[in-house]
Amino acid sequence: MIRAKVDDDLCCGCGPCEEICPEVFYIDGIARVLVDIVPLESEAKCRQAADACPTGAITIETVSEERVERGT
């Protein structure tokens, strides 16, 4: 399981993340993450979106099932 995060200070709102993975990212002047835990079927596209970010504003964090169950 993964979680995506966007650094607002680095994001320029250019949009590749939303184009690649609209089920996770939404551009509203800057990128917003629409989900807490990225659905399994969207993980590959989410990673592509992070790789495509020209400013490096998107980070991907691996989350254990135990942390998800605890809500952390």
C-alpha positions in Angstrom: 0.0 0.0 0.0 1.2 3.5 -0.7 0.3 7.0 0.2 1.1 10.0 -2.0 2.0 13.4 -0.7 2.5 16.8 -2.4 4.8 19.5 -1.1 2.9 22.7 -1.6 6.1 24.7 -1.6 7.5 22.8 -4.5 4.3 22.2 -6.6 3.9 24.6 -9.5 0.5 23.2 -10.6 1.8 22.2 -14.0 -0.5 19.2 -14.2 1.3 16.0 -15.4 0.2 14.2 -12.2 -3.4 14.9 -12.9 -3.1 13.8 -16.5 -1.4 10.6 -15.6 -3.4 9.7 -12.5 -6.6 11.7 -12.1 -8.0 9.2 -9.6 -5.3 10.3 -7.1 -4.4 13.9 -8.1 -6.4 17.0 -8.7 -5.0 20.4 -9.8 -6.5 23.4 -8.0 -3.7 25.9 -8.5 -1.5 23.4 -6.9 -1.8 19.6 -6.8 -4.1 18.0 -4.3 -4.2 14.4 -3.3 -7.8 13.0 -3.5 -7.2 9.8 -1.5 -5.4 8.9 1.7 -4.3 5.4 0.6 -3.8 4.9 -3.1 -5.9 2.1 -4.5 -3.8 -0.9 -5.5 -5.0 -0.6 -9.2 -3.7 3.0 -9.3 -0.3 2.5 -7.6 1.7 2.2 -10.9 0.1 5.3 -12.4 0.7 7.2 -9.1 4.4 6.3 -9.2 4.5 7.4 -12.8 2.9 10.7 -11.9 5.5 11.2 -9.1 8.3 10.5 -11.5 6.9 12.9 -14.0 6.7 15.8 -11.6 9.3 18.3 -12.8 9.7 19.9 -9.4 9.9 16.7 -7.4 6.9 17.8 -5.3 5.3 14.4 -5.1 6.6 11.8 -2.7 5.4 8.2 -2.3 5.3 6.5 1.1 4.9 2.8 1.6 2.3 2.2 4.3 1.8 -1.1 6.1 -1.6 -2.6 6.5 -1.2 -2.4 10.2 -0.7 1.4 10.0 -3.8 1.7 7.8 -5.9 -0.3 10.3 -4.7 2.0 13.1 -5.3 5.1 11.0 -1.7 6.4 11.1 
